[in-house]
């Protein structure tokens, strides 16, 4: 995300542009301390990431920044950050869920801070389900059409569920974790719950679905879904140096279960498709949050 000048043959123009860039910094993302343009990457359907992104778009805009949100799949988002095309990602699950992406791109990224401390990956069922534990899935593949309803294949949740959880419980010959989108998974879950049908889905905490749908997690006695991650803000290499003020704010960024749950609920239910209105209402109910975070 740096300016590249090609085909300039007039030396005076080249010098003028070079001096201007040196004095003012690039106007695009990653352009230095005086740059007021910031690009945030977001994965569609990841409620906590959508909520955090909408909140920070508002907080930064109020501080005079021009914020662009790019919606990408997980892999391209990490790749974009490593190339400098994306400045920030507010929904990086480390050290486990996004382990593969961090191994591939981490040497070109920066960890800015952790804003949610304990975020587990889960396998969830309706409250009325006879299943209590992942052990209980054994021998029941036919009753669930041999599928556990998953989300995007690029998500770390799919990898952990398909490649670690199923083999750990000897389920790999009975079940497959299906892939679609987070929105499609939630639609299928709600449809099954409304019809009182059995279903097994991949999910995670924090998520608004736990407060809006009668669902619970299956116990994982083998720990196959891994230890809870932290939800991190990560950035392109050099972001902290280029944007020390913003990086300082993000280091202070924290959300507890109630704050995040309330914002997710507003975004996903009351103001679906209108994140700015959701943030407006949330900030009115949390009047000191902005000043304590960016003050």
C-alpha positions in Angstrom: 0.0 0.0 0.0 2.8 2.4 -0.9 2.8 4.8 -3.9 4.9 3.5 -6.8 5.8 6.1 -9.5 6.3 4.6 -12.9 7.3 6.1 -16.2 8.3 9.5 -14.8 10.9 10.9 -17.1 11.0 14.5 -16.0 13.6 14.8 -13.3 12.1 17.9 -11.7 8.7 16.3 -11.3 10.3 13.2 -9.8 12.2 15.4 -7.3 9.1 17.4 -6.4 7.1 14.3 -5.8 9.9 12.7 -3.8 10.3 15.7 -1.6 6.5 15.9 -1.1 6.3 12.3 0.0 9.3 12.6 2.3 7.7 15.6 4.0 4.1 14.4 4.3 4.2 10.6 4.2 2.2 8.4 1.9 -1.5 9.1 1.6 -2.3 5.4 1.5 -2.4 2.8 4.3 1.0 2.4 6.0 2.2 5.9 5.0 3.8 7.0 8.2 2.9 8.8 11.5 1.0 11.6 9.8 -1.1 9.3 7.7 -4.8 9.3 8.7 -5.9 6.4 6.4 -6.3 3.0 8.0 -7.6 -0.2 6.4 -9.2 -2.8 8.7 -9.6 -6.4 7.4 -12.7 -8.3 8.5 -14.1 -11.9 8.0 -17.8 -11.8 7.2 -20.0 -13.7 9.7 -17.5 -13.7 12.6 -19.7 -11.8 15.0 -17.0 -10.7 17.5 -14.8 -9.5 14.7 -17.6 -7.6 13.0 -18.5 -6.0 16.3 -15.0 -4.9 17.1 -14.4 -3.6 13.6 -17.5 -1.5 13.5 -16.6 -0.1 17.0 -13.1 0.8 16.0 -14.2 2.3 12.7 -16.4 4.6 14.7 -13.8 5.4 17.3 -11.1 6.1 14.7 -13.4 8.1 12.5 -14.3 10.3 15.5 -10.6 10.9 15.9 -10.3 12.2 12.3 -9.1 9.0 10.6 -10.4 7.8 7.3 -11.2 4.1 7.8 -11.8 1.5 5.0 -13.1 -1.9 5.9 -12.1 -4.8 3.6 -14.1 -8.0 3.9 -11.9 -11.0 3.1 -11.6 -14.7 3.8 -9.1 -15.5 6.5 -6.2 -16.6 4.3 -6.3 -13.7 1.9 -6.7 -11.3 4.9 -3.5 -12.5 6.5 -1.7 -12.5 3.1 -3.0 -8.9 2.5 -1.6 -7.8 5.9 1.8 -9.4 5.2 2.0 -7.4 1.9 0.9 -4.1 3.6 -2.5 -4.0 1.8 -4.4 -4.3 5.1 -3.3 -2.4 8.3 -5.3 -4.2 11.0 -7.2 -7.3 11.8 -9.2 -7.3 15.1 -10.1 -11.0 15.2 -6.9 -13.0 15.2 -7.3 -16.2 17.3 -3.9 -17.2 18.7 -2.0 -19.3 19.5 -4.2 -22.2 18.3 -6.9 -21.5 15.8 -4.9 -19.3 13.4 -1.7 -21.2 14.1 -1.2 -22.1 10.4 -1.6 -18.5 9.2 0.8 -17.2 11.9 3.4 -19.7 10.9 3.1 -18.6 7.3 2.8 -14.8 7.7 3.7 -14.0 11.3 7.3 -12.8 10.6 5.7 -9.9 8.6 3.0 -9.0 11.1 2.8 -7.4 14.6 0.8 -8.5 17.6 -0.7 -5.2 18.9 -2.7 -6.6 21.9 -5.2 -9.0 23.2 -8.7 -7.7 23.7 -10.5 -10.9 24.8 -8.7 -13.3 26.9 -10.4 -16.7 26.7 -12.1 -17.7 23.5 -12.7 -21.5 23.1 -13.7 -23.4 20.0 -16.8 -25.5 20.6 -19.1 -28.1 19.2 -22.6 -27.2 20.0 -26.0 -28.8 20.0 -29.6 -27.7 21.0 -30.5 -27.9 24.6 -32.9 -30.8 23.9 -30.2 -33.0 22.3 -29.5 -36.3 24.0 -25.8 -35.8 23.4 -23.7 -34.6 26.3 -20.2 -35.2 25.2 -18.2 -35.6 22.0 -17.8 -39.3 23.0 -21.6 -39.6 22.6 -21.3 -39.0 18.8 -19.7 -42.4 18.3 -22.0 -44.8 16.5 -24.7 -42.2 15.8 -23.4 -40.9 12.4 -26.6 -42.1 10.7 -28.8 -40.0 12.9 -27.0 -36.9 11.9 -26.5 -37.7 8.2 -22.8 -38.1 9.0 -22.2 -34.4 9.2 -21.2 -31.7 11.7 -22.3 -28.4 10.2 -19.3 -26.1 9.9 -18.3 -22.7 8.6 -15.7 -21.5 6.1 -13.1 -24.0 5.1 -10.4 -21.3 5.5 -11.3 -20.9 9.2 -9.1 -22.5 11.9 -12.3 -23.9 13.4 -12.8 -26.2 10.4 -9.2 -27.4 10.6 -9.4 -28.2 14.3 -12.8 -29.9 14.1 -12.0 -32.0 11.0 -8.4 -32.8 11.5 -8.0 -33.0 15.3 -11.4 -33.5 17.0 -12.8 -36.2 14.7 -9.7 -38.4 14.8 -9.3 -37.9 18.6 -12.8 -39.4 19.2 -12.6 -42.0 16.4 -15.3 -40.3 14.4 -13.4 -39.7 11.1 -15.1 -42.6 9.3 -18.6 -41.6 10.5 -18.7 -37.8 10.2 -17.4 -35.0 8.1 -17.4 -31.3 9.0 -19.2 -29.6 6.2 -18.1 -26.2 4.9 -20.2 -23.2 3.9 -20.4 -19.9 5.6 -20.9 -18.8 9.1 -24.2 -17.2 8.1 -25.4 -20.5 6.5 -24.4 -22.5 9.5 -26.4 -20.2 11.8 -29.4 -20.3 9.5 -29.3 -24.1 9.5 -28.9 -24.2 13.3 -31.9 -21.9 13.8 -34.0 -23.8 11.4 -33.3 -27.1 13.2 -34.0 -25.5 16.6 -37.3 -24.1 15.5 -38.3 -27.6 14.2 -36.9 -29.3 17.3 -34.6 -31.4 15.1 -31.2 -32.7 16.1 -28.1 -30.9 14.7 -24.4 -30.6 15.6 -22.5 -27.5 14.7 -19.1 -26.0 15.1 -19.2 -22.8 17.1 -17.1 -20.6 19.4 -17.3 -18.3 22.4 -18.0 -15.4 22.6 -21.0 -15.6 20.2 -24.5 -14.1 20.4 -26.1 -17.4 19.4 -25.6 -18.6 23.0 -27.9 -15.9 24.3 -30.5 -16.1 21.5 -30.8 -19.8 20.9 -31.3 -22.7 23.3 -27.9 -24.4 22.7 -25.1 -25.7 24.7 -21.6 -27.1 24.2 -20.7 -30.8 24.1 -18.1 -31.7 26.7 -14.6 -32.3 25.3 -12.9 -34.7 27.8 -10.0 -35.3 25.4 -9.4 -31.6 24.9 -9.4 -32.1 21.2 -10.7 -28.6 20.4 -7.7 -27.1 22.0 -7.2 -24.7 24.8 -9.1 -21.3 24.6 -7.3 -18.7 22.5 -6.9 -15.1 23.0 -8.5 -12.7 20.5 -5.8 -10.5 19.2 -5.4 -7.3 17.3 -2.7 -7.9 14.7 -1.2 -5.5 12.2 1.0 -5.3 9.2 4.7 -5.0 9.9 5.7 -1.4 10.9 2.2 -0.3 11.9 3.2 0.5 15.5 6.0 2.7 14.3 3.8 4.4 11.6 0.8 4.8 13.8 2.0 5.0 17.4 -1.1 6.8 18.7 -3.5 4.2 17.2 -1.4 1.3 18.3 -1.4 2.8 21.8 -5.2 2.9 21.9 -5.4 -0.6 20.6 -3.1 -1.9 23.3 -5.7 -0.6 25.8 -8.6 -2.2 24.0 -10.6 -4.7 26.1 -14.2 -6.0 26.0 -15.9 -8.2 28.6 -18.7 -10.7 27.9 -21.5 -8.2 28.6 -20.0 -5.4 26.5 -19.3 -7.7 23.6 -22.5 -9.6 23.9 -24.6 -6.5 23.9 -22.9 -5.0 20.8 -23.1 -8.3 18.9 -26.8 -8.6 19.8 -27.5 -5.1 18.5 -25.5 -5.7 15.3 -26.8 -9.2 14.5 -30.5 -8.7 15.5 -31.8 -5.2 16.2 -29.7 -3.5 13.5 -28.9 -6.3 11.1 -26.9 -4.8 8.2 -26.7 -1.4 9.9 -23.5 -1.6 12.0 -23.2 2.2 12.5 -26.6 2.4 14.2 -25.7 -0.5 16.4 -22.5 1.2 17.5 -24.4 4.4 18.1 -26.8 2.8 20.5 -24.1 0.8 22.2 -21.9 3.9 22.8 -24.9 5.7 24.3 -25.2 2.9 26.8 -21.5 2.8 27.4 -20.7 6.5 27.5 -17.3 6.3 29.1 -15.9 3.6 26.8 -14.7 5.8 24.0 -12.9 8.2 26.3 -11.3 5.5 28.4 -10.1 3.7 25.3 -9.0 6.6 23.1 -8.8 9.4 25.6 
